[in-house]
Each structure stands twice: as C-alpha cells, then as structure tokens.
Amino acid sequence: MRSVRQVRQVLLIFIPILSLAQSDSRIPDEVRYKSGYINSPKPPDFTSATPWGIAIADTRVPGYERAQVEIARTKLTCRVDSKDFVLDDDHAQVRGGLYSRHPWFATDAHDPIPLAYTKNHTVVVLLVGQNPDRVWHFWSASPRAALPPGHLEGCTVTAKVKISRGALLQMGMDYWRNPTIGYGPGGNNYEAGASSWYFPSKNWQEAVFSDMKNH
C-alpha cells in the first residue's frame, strides 16, 4: 500500500525543475504541488522503485461528471552504469485507492480504486468524474521491482494516457527500502518527485516523469 504524500514530506528537499507556475489557473486551488519537482537523491539503502500517478476531476468544467483518464501502459526504466533496465511494463493494469482531496492527502485512509476497462480490455479507465471529491491515486500493478546493482543515474516513468475534458493527471515515482517491505513508521518509501500536470487532449499523450539529470 502506498503512503500518504503529506506524511513523506518531512524527508524531502524540493528542487523544482519543470515549468508550470504555482499560479497556473488550470490547476484547482486545493492541489498541493502545481508544478513538477525532483527531490534530493534517494537514500543509499533504498533498493527498489515503483511508478505512480494521480488523477482528478476539475469540477469547474461543465460536464466534469463524465471526465475520465484512460491508461494503456505504464513503464518504469532505470539507468544503472549507463545501461537502461525496464523494471515495470504494465499494459492496462494499475492498482490504487481513492484518497482525501480536501485537504489534499490529509491521511493515508483511502477506499479501493474503482477500475473500468475498454471492451477489448486493452485500456484501464479511471472514471474520475464519478468521484470528484477524491484523488485517484494509482501505481504499478506489477510486484515492486529491485534496482539492478551498480551506480544508479536515475529512473524514468512513462505512461500512455488519454485525458478527457474535465480531468487532470500527474505522474511520479517512489524509491523503497526493498522490493517487499510495506509502508510503516520509519520511512520505508521515498518520493523521487512528480511531473508537471497533464491536461485534456483528444489525442493520446505520453506522460513522463524522470529524476535523471539532463533528461
């Protein structure tokens, strides 16, 4: 189970790197981080990683009740000793929960995330307009992967998504102490950062977060 982001922040040093201003009017006021950021490098004893995303409905948009985010693929690639390793590559599969939106991730309490699918089951659909008062927080459906041994240069999350009118999406990633440890007191996971927000489009988009330099 993923931790609440607010609790994790005591460990983090924020280094904003992406261009969205905190005053971007397209992002609802209650959203805690309106621009992308990368945190300081992971602790050396953290040996695992997993990608995640958050999706919400923009209740200011007429017809937001029909807002949805379609996810065809999520992928996590990490570069170690100048070689790229694919740690997760999920197609139409996510896990997650519905978290507090007012205030933003107030606690770790959450309800199961309701998932829908296209008829051919090649795309998972988050019907965010049906629960507009919650943050739809999702992460990789695959078992948490171990980082390859060697010098880690960083990791990149990519997601193939289609965001309808009235929906918003952000991608990010966590490092973990090991592939099997659960969330608990003491800080077993460490947030690498989050992407800028992605906005509605009639076309499929590639949503990306990376903590690699010069990415």
C-alpha positions as CSV (number, residue, x, y, z in Angstrom):
1,M,0.0,0.0,0.0
2,R,1.3,3.4,-0.9
3,S,1.8,6.1,1.8
4,V,0.1,9.5,2.0
5,R,2.3,12.1,0.4
6,Q,1.9,14.6,3.1
7,V,3.5,12.4,5.7
8,R,6.5,11.7,3.5
9,Q,7.4,15.3,3.0
10,V,9.4,15.5,6.3
11,L,12.1,13.6,4.5
12,L,12.2,15.7,1.3
13,I,14.1,18.6,-0.1
14,F,12.3,20.0,-3.2
15,I,14.1,21.1,-6.3
16,P,11.6,22.4,-8.8
17,I,12.6,21.7,-12.4
18,L,9.5,21.9,-14.6
19,S,7.8,24.9,-16.0
20,L,4.3,25.1,-14.7
21,A,3.9,28.1,-12.3
22,Q,2.3,27.6,-8.9
23,S,-0.4,30.1,-10.1
24,D,-1.4,28.1,-13.2
25,S,-5.2,28.7,-13.3
26,R,-5.8,25.3,-15.0
27,I,-5.0,23.5,-11.8
28,P,-7.5,23.6,-8.9
29,D,-6.5,25.5,-5.8
30,E,-6.5,22.6,-3.4
31,V,-3.8,20.7,-5.4
32,R,-0.7,20.8,-3.2
33,Y,2.0,20.8,-5.9
34,K,1.0,22.6,-9.0
35,S,4.4,22.2,-10.8
36,G,6.8,19.4,-11.3
37,Y,9.7,18.8,-9.0
38,I,12.6,16.4,-8.2
39,N,13.6,15.6,-4.7
40,S,17.2,15.1,-3.4
41,P,18.8,11.8,-4.4
42,K,17.4,8.7,-2.8
43,P,19.0,7.3,0.4
44,P,21.7,4.8,-0.5
45,D,20.0,1.9,1.3
46,F,16.8,2.1,-0.9
47,T,17.0,-0.7,-3.4
48,S,13.6,-0.7,-5.1
49,A,11.3,1.6,-7.1
50,T,7.7,1.8,-8.3
51,P,5.9,4.3,-10.6
52,W,2.6,6.1,-9.6
53,G,0.1,8.6,-10.8
54,I,-2.7,10.8,-9.6
55,A,-5.8,11.8,-11.5
56,I,-8.6,14.2,-10.5
57,A,-11.7,15.8,-12.0
58,D,-11.8,19.5,-12.4
59,T,-15.2,20.4,-11.0
60,R,-15.0,23.9,-12.5
61,V,-15.5,22.4,-16.0
62,P,-19.1,21.9,-17.2
63,G,-19.8,18.2,-17.7
64,Y,-16.9,17.1,-15.3
65,E,-19.1,14.2,-14.2
66,R,-18.1,12.5,-17.4
67,A,-14.4,13.1,-17.0
68,Q,-12.1,10.1,-17.3
69,V,-8.5,9.2,-17.7
70,E,-7.6,6.2,-20.0
71,I,-4.3,4.4,-19.3
72,A,-3.0,2.0,-21.9
73,R,0.5,1.5,-20.5
74,T,2.8,2.4,-17.6
75,K,6.5,1.8,-17.7
76,L,9.5,2.4,-15.4
77,T,13.0,2.4,-16.8
78,C,16.1,2.9,-14.6
79,R,19.6,3.7,-15.8
80,V,22.4,1.9,-14.0
81,D,26.1,2.1,-15.1
82,S,24.9,3.7,-18.3
83,K,22.6,0.9,-19.2
84,D,18.8,1.1,-19.2
85,F,16.8,-1.5,-17.4
86,V,13.0,-1.9,-17.6
87,L,11.7,-2.5,-14.1
88,D,7.9,-2.3,-14.8
89,D,6.0,-2.5,-18.0
90,D,2.3,-2.9,-17.4
91,H,-0.5,-2.8,-20.0
92,A,-4.0,-1.8,-18.9
93,Q,-3.2,-2.6,-15.3
94,V,-3.0,-0.4,-12.2
95,R,-3.7,-0.7,-8.5
96,G,-4.6,2.2,-6.2
97,G,-7.0,3.9,-4.0
98,L,-9.3,7.0,-3.6
99,Y,-7.7,9.5,-1.2
100,S,-8.7,12.7,0.5
101,R,-8.8,15.8,-1.8
102,H,-10.0,18.3,0.8
103,P,-7.5,18.7,2.3
104,W,-5.0,17.2,-0.2
105,F,-3.9,13.7,1.0
106,A,-4.9,14.6,4.6
107,T,-4.4,11.0,5.8
108,D,-3.4,7.6,4.5
109,A,-7.0,6.4,4.8
110,H,-8.5,5.5,1.4
111,D,-11.1,3.5,-0.4
112,P,-10.4,0.9,-3.1
113,I,-10.0,2.5,-6.5
114,P,-12.8,1.6,-8.9
115,L,-11.5,0.5,-12.3
116,A,-13.2,0.2,-15.6
117,Y,-11.9,-1.2,-18.9
118,T,-12.5,-0.9,-22.6
119,K,-14.3,-3.7,-24.3
120,N,-11.2,-5.3,-25.5
121,H,-9.5,-4.9,-22.1
122,T,-6.5,-3.1,-23.6
123,V,-7.1,0.1,-21.7
124,V,-7.9,0.7,-18.0
125,V,-10.3,3.7,-17.4
126,L,-10.4,5.9,-14.3
127,L,-13.9,7.5,-14.2
128,V,-12.7,10.4,-12.1
129,G,-15.9,12.4,-12.7
130,Q,-17.8,9.8,-10.6
131,N,-15.8,10.6,-7.5
132,P,-14.8,14.2,-8.0
133,D,-14.1,14.8,-4.3
134,R,-11.3,12.3,-4.2
135,V,-7.8,12.0,-5.5
136,W,-7.5,8.9,-7.7
137,H,-4.0,7.6,-6.7
138,F,-2.7,4.7,-8.7
139,W,0.5,2.8,-9.1
140,S,2.1,-0.2,-10.8
141,A,0.2,-3.4,-10.8
142,S,3.4,-5.4,-11.1
143,P,5.3,-6.5,-8.0
144,R,7.7,-3.9,-6.8
145,A,11.0,-4.3,-8.7
146,A,14.5,-4.3,-7.4
147,L,17.1,-1.9,-8.8
148,P,20.0,-3.5,-10.6
149,P,23.3,-3.4,-8.7
150,G,25.7,-0.6,-9.7
151,H,25.6,3.2,-9.9
152,L,22.1,4.5,-10.3
153,E,21.8,7.5,-12.6
154,G,18.1,7.8,-12.2
155,C,14.7,6.5,-13.4
156,T,12.0,7.5,-15.9
157,V,8.3,6.9,-15.7
158,T,6.2,6.9,-18.9
159,A,2.5,6.4,-19.3
160,K,0.4,6.3,-22.4
161,V,-2.8,8.1,-21.5
162,K,-5.8,9.8,-22.9
163,I,-7.2,12.6,-20.7
164,S,-10.8,13.8,-21.3
165,R,-12.2,17.2,-20.8
166,G,-12.6,17.9,-17.1
167,A,-9.7,15.6,-16.0
168,L,-6.1,16.2,-15.0
169,L,-3.1,13.8,-14.5
170,Q,0.3,13.8,-12.8
171,M,2.9,11.1,-12.8
172,G,5.7,10.3,-10.3
173,M,7.8,7.6,-8.6
174,D,8.9,6.3,-5.2
175,Y,12.0,4.6,-4.1
176,W,11.6,1.8,-1.4
177,R,14.0,0.2,1.0
178,N,13.5,-3.2,-0.7
179,P,11.0,-4.9,-3.1
180,T,8.8,-6.5,-0.3
181,I,8.8,-4.0,2.6
182,G,5.4,-2.5,3.4
183,Y,4.6,1.1,4.4
184,G,5.2,1.8,8.0
185,P,6.7,4.2,10.5
186,G,10.3,5.0,9.8
187,G,10.0,6.0,6.2
188,N,10.1,2.8,4.1
189,N,9.5,4.8,0.9
190,Y,10.9,8.0,-0.5
191,E,9.3,10.1,-3.2
192,A,11.6,10.8,-6.1
193,G,9.3,13.6,-7.3
194,A,6.4,14.3,-9.7
195,S,5.9,15.5,-13.2
196,S,4.1,18.7,-14.4
197,W,0.4,18.3,-14.7
198,Y,-1.0,16.9,-18.0
199,F,-4.2,18.4,-19.4
200,P,-7.1,17.2,-21.6
201,S,-6.5,16.3,-25.2
202,K,-8.4,14.5,-27.9
203,N,-5.2,12.5,-28.6
204,W,-3.2,10.0,-26.7
205,Q,-0.3,11.5,-24.7
206,E,2.9,10.3,-23.2
207,A,3.0,11.5,-19.6
208,V,6.6,11.4,-18.3
209,F,8.5,11.9,-15.0
210,S,12.2,11.5,-14.6
211,D,14.7,12.2,-11.8
212,M,17.6,11.8,-14.2
213,K,19.8,14.9,-14.9
214,N,19.6,16.2,-18.5
215,H,16.5,14.1,-19.2
